[in-house]
Structure formats: C-alpha cells, structure tokens
Amino acid sequence: MSVSPKNGLVIAGAVVAIVGAIAIAVPAFTTEQTNDVANIGGLKLTATKETSHVVPPFVGPTALVFGVVLIGAGILTKR
C-alpha cells in the first residue's frame, strides 16, 4: 500500500497541528540529566541537573494554523 502525496499532506498537517496544540497546552517543560560524578569502589555519586525550556508564544498557534492549512490543502487536492 503506497501513500499518495495528497495523503502525505493530510498526515503531515495532522502531525504539525498536534505539535502546535501541545505547544499551546504546555508552553514550558523541564528536563533532567543525571551524570556520574565519582565512582569509588562500590560507592557511586551522581548529580542531577534540571533544565527548563520555554516554547516561544508564537510557535504553538502558528504550528496549529499551518497544520490546519496543510490538512485543508491535502483534502482539496484530493478532488
């Protein structure tokens, strides 16, 4: 089963729209990274570093609108 370019537009538009909706719903998130600091015999010391990330406010709505436009283009070109 092959995917036509028209179906590809609809799929890509849906993915972009979902990412845009997630960016609107969760504009900031935190990641953790654990590093080994020292290994002394059976003793292992680790350090956890938290990093905050903020999605710029224009990215979510722009991605959502662009995704909807791609879905519309994919549907209209099917005709």
Protein Blocks (a to p, Z undefined) as FASTA:
>chain_A
ZZdfklmmmmmmmmmmmmmmmmmmmmbccddddddfbdghjbccdddddddddddfklmm
mmmmmmmmmmmmmmmmmZZ
